[in-house]
């Protein structure tokens, strides 16, 4: 990149003075973007105009009407004054993304703006086209570009995508959205680990038998068959979302809180993860998946994935990380679970049974909370029994911002902490590439179950899968 751009970036990013949304008439804007921007307006964190760009021949009035319908469609109760302020920010440019004239109209619409943020909520195959168009129009020198996952479909394509974009913008200008990085629960893991002296020392191989990460969904693919069937569970959520949970739960404490230092800690952790072994990978497909619209009749795409990862460093050597995710499971829950080693029986064991392993559970979705599982002598039992100590964070802090609120605001103020860097993308693909190259057969499983029985063999020798904690 040009030296003036490098100098500007080294001095720190400026807050956005305009947000340009490519694909503003699409599905993601409908379900996420409008609501998130409206809520930022409500919290008085939105302070720049918003330009929408799409191929649809719309007027500004049509865009404003669409925004209202989208926000109300998410269940949000509109405050008229807040919405009117938000609607006043909206403007619109119609155009084909492959037409250079479109970027000329965008340039005219944001003339005089020195710190634009371009948000590309469009398919990845269009990223290069749009970024080139912006660059040719002279709009990228002081810009940030926000792109949606997926960041490639394997290690090779991830590198090719980055190389294409880096022709026009510097890596530091590129903000890759993974909505899991906007979740309160992910940051909560870091706070629990590194701000509590009673927790950090036991968060290691000295005390832990295993780590389990579960992302269970009670719903299926339904009307997303055309999108999901070429992708599957591993590419959809494991290589991105759940590897971010691995990073938060296993990385070393960063020495400083700046984005660069935090990302170096994350990447160092990813580099320590051994390549996943297909022998420790179980794929499943729920009954009825093949009847879904858009799904190939002979599809072997997995709707369930369970795997083991091993981290080859001093803190984690010998502690397996078991990851599982699936659709049409018993209920919806995402959690991190630390399973401690069994205490020695010795002569004190009066239970007539082995004690249940202590556990720390951090609930990430749909709500955030923490649970401790310990053995204690209850008054209604003759001896010790497992008890749970639970706390839902909403009971003390109320409802937090949604992930897209967090991420869009971070992009607009120039805080890159919550966005994935290219070396992290490539490291996670390195870990998962053997599973992409040599996937085992898929096992059928019943809807409403916990997936195929074969997944139980994955944790053999390390206890069992623990049913997720769901608040009643």
HUJOWO-V556039 format. One record per backbone hydrogen bond with DSSP energy under -1.0 kcal/mol. NH is the residue of the N-H (numbers start at 1). CO is the residue of the C=O. E is the energy in kcal/mol with one decimal. If there is no record, write none. Layout:
{{NH | CO | E} {NH | CO | E}}
//
This chain:
{{6 | 2 | -1.7} {7 | 3 | -2.6} {8 | 4 | -2.1} {9 | 5 | -2.7} {10 | 6 | -2.2} {11 | 7 | -1.2} {12 | 9 | -1.3} {16 | 412 | -3.4} {17 | 115 | -1.4} {19 | 49 | -2.5} {20 | 117 | -3.0} {21 | 51 | -2.9} {22 | 119 | -2.6} {23 | 53 | -3.1} {26 | 23 | -1.9} {30 | 26 | -1.6} {31 | 27 | -2.2} {32 | 28 | -2.6} {33 | 28 | -1.4} {34 | 29 | -1.9} {36 | 32 | -2.5} {37 | 33 | -2.8} {38 | 34 | -2.5} {39 | 35 | -2.5} {40 | 36 | -1.9} {41 | 37 | -2.2} {42 | 38 | -2.4} {43 | 39 | -1.8} {44 | 41 | -1.5} {45 | 40 | -3.1} {50 | 89 | -2.5} {51 | 19 | -2.8} {52 | 91 | -2.7} {53 | 21 | -2.7} {54 | 93 | -1.6} {58 | 56 | -1.7} {63 | 59 | -2.0} {64 | 60 | -2.6} {65 | 61 | -2.4} {66 | 62 | -2.5} {67 | 63 | -2.6} {68 | 64 | -2.2} {69 | 65 | -2.3} {70 | 66 | -2.6} {71 | 67 | -2.5} {72 | 68 | -2.5} {73 | 69 | -2.0} {75 | 72 | -1.6} {76 | 71 | -1.3} {83 | 79 | -3.0} {84 | 80 | -2.7} {85 | 81 | -1.8} {86 | 82 | -2.3} {87 | 83 | -3.4} {88 | 84 | -1.7} {89 | 86 | -1.3} {90 | 87 | -1.2} {91 | 50 | -1.7} {93 | 52 | -2.7} {95 | 54 | -2.1} {99 | 96 | -1.8} {102 | 99 | -1.5} {104 | 100 | -1.3} {105 | 101 | -1.9} {106 | 102 | -2.0} {107 | 103 | -2.4} {108 | 104 | -2.0} {109 | 105 | -2.1} {110 | 106 | -1.6} {113 | 110 | -2.2} {117 | 18 | -2.3} {118 | 144 | -2.9} {119 | 20 | -3.4} {120 | 146 | -3.4} {121 | 22 | -1.6} {121 | 119 | -1.0} {122 | 120 | -1.2} {126 | 123 | -2.2} {127 | 124 | -1.4} {130 | 126 | -2.5} {131 | 127 | -2.8} {132 | 128 | -2.4} {133 | 129 | -2.1} {134 | 130 | -2.6} {135 | 131 | -2.5} {136 | 132 | -3.1} {137 | 133 | -1.3} {138 | 135 | -1.9} {139 | 134 | -2.8} {143 | 140 | -1.4} {144 | 116 | -1.8} {145 | 173 | -2.9} {146 | 118 | -3.3} {147 | 175 | -2.3} {158 | 154 | -2.1} {159 | 155 | -1.7} {160 | 156 | -2.1} {161 | 157 | -2.5} {162 | 158 | -1.8} {163 | 159 | -2.4} {164 | 160 | -2.1} {165 | 161 | -2.1} {166 | 162 | -2.8} {168 | 165 | -2.0} {169 | 165 | -2.0} {173 | 170 | -1.7} {174 | 171 | -1.5} {175 | 145 | -3.1} {177 | 147 | -3.2} {181 | 178 | -2.7} {182 | 179 | -1.5} {183 | 180 | -1.3} {187 | 183 | -1.1} {188 | 184 | -2.3} {189 | 185 | -1.6} {190 | 186 | -1.0} {191 | 187 | -2.1} {192 | 188 | -2.9} {193 | 189 | -2.3} {194 | 190 | -2.7} {195 | 191 | -1.7} {199 | 196 | -1.4} {200 | 196 | -2.1} {203 | 200 | -1.2} {204 | 202 | -1.8} {205 | 315 | -2.6} {207 | 204 | -1.4} {208 | 204 | -2.0} {209 | 339 | -2.8} {210 | 339 | -1.7} {211 | 320 | -2.2} {212 | 337 | -3.0} {213 | 322 | -2.9} {214 | 335 | -2.1} {215 | 324 | -2.3} {216 | 333 | -3.3} {217 | 326 | -1.8} {224 | 221 | -2.0} {228 | 224 | -3.1} {229 | 225 | -2.4} {231 | 228 | -1.9} {232 | 228 | -1.9} {233 | 302 | -2.1} {236 | 232 | -2.3} {237 | 233 | -2.4} {238 | 233 | -1.4} {239 | 234 | -2.2} {242 | 237 | -2.7} {243 | 238 | -1.1} {244 | 240 | -1.5} {245 | 241 | -1.3} {246 | 242 | -2.0} {247 | 243 | -2.2} {248 | 244 | -2.3} {249 | 245 | -2.2} {250 | 246 | -1.4} {251 | 247 | -2.6} {262 | 258 | -2.2} {263 | 259 | -2.5} {264 | 260 | -2.0} {265 | 261 | -1.7} {266 | 262 | -1.9} {267 | 263 | -2.8} {268 | 264 | -2.3} {269 | 265 | -1.7} {270 | 266 | -2.3} {271 | 267 | -2.5} {273 | 270 | -1.1} {274 | 310 | -2.7} {276 | 431 | -2.7} {280 | 277 | -2.5} {281 | 278 | -1.1} {282 | 306 | -3.2} {284 | 304 | -2.3} {285 | 443 | -2.3} {287 | 445 | -2.4} {289 | 286 | -2.0} {291 | 288 | -1.3} {292 | 289 | -2.0} {295 | 292 | -2.0} {299 | 296 | -2.0} {303 | 284 | -2.4} {304 | 284 | -1.7} {305 | 325 | -2.7} {306 | 282 | -2.3} {307 | 323 | -2.5} {308 | 280 | -1.6} {309 | 321 | -2.6} {312 | 272 | -3.2} {313 | 311 | -1.4} {317 | 313 | -1.8} {319 | 316 | -2.5} {321 | 309 | -2.7} {322 | 211 | -3.3} {323 | 307 | -2.7} {324 | 213 | -2.4} {325 | 305 | -2.2} {326 | 215 | -1.5} {327 | 303 | -1.6} {328 | 219 | -2.1} {329 | 217 | -3.0} {333 | 216 | -2.2} {334 | 365 | -2.7} {335 | 214 | -2.4} {336 | 362 | -2.5} {337 | 212 | -3.0} {338 | 360 | -3.0} {339 | 210 | -2.5} {340 | 358 | -2.8} {341 | 207 | -2.7} {349 | 345 | -1.0} {350 | 348 | -1.0} {359 | 373 | -1.7} {360 | 338 | -1.6} {361 | 371 | -3.0} {362 | 336 | -3.0} {363 | 369 | -2.5} {364 | 334 | -2.9} {365 | 334 | -1.5} {369 | 363 | -1.4} {370 | 391 | -2.4} {371 | 361 | -2.4} {372 | 389 | -2.1} {373 | 359 | -2.6} {374 | 387 | -2.1} {376 | 385 | -2.4} {381 | 378 | -1.4} {385 | 376 | -3.0} {387 | 374 | -3.1} {389 | 372 | -2.5} {391 | 370 | -1.9} {393 | 368 | -2.0} {395 | 392 | -1.6} {396 | 393 | -1.5} {397 | 393 | -2.6} {398 | 394 | -1.6} {406 | 402 | -2.1} {407 | 403 | -2.6} {408 | 404 | -2.6} {409 | 405 | -2.1} {410 | 406 | -2.2} {411 | 407 | -2.5} {412 | 408 | -2.1} {413 | 409 | -2.1} {414 | 410 | -1.1} {415 | 410 | -2.5} {419 | 416 | -1.9} {420 | 176 | -1.3} {425 | 421 | -2.0} {426 | 422 | -2.5} {427 | 423 | -1.9} {428 | 424 | -2.3} {429 | 425 | -1.9} {430 | 426 | -2.2} {431 | 427 | -2.1} {432 | 428 | -1.8} {433 | 429 | -2.1} {435 | 432 | -1.2} {436 | 432 | -1.5} {437 | 433 | -2.6} {438 | 434 | -1.9} {443 | 283 | -2.1} {445 | 285 | -1.4} {448 | 328 | -2.4} {449 | 446 | -1.7} {455 | 452 | -1.6} {456 | 453 | -2.0} {462 | 459 | -2.5}}
//
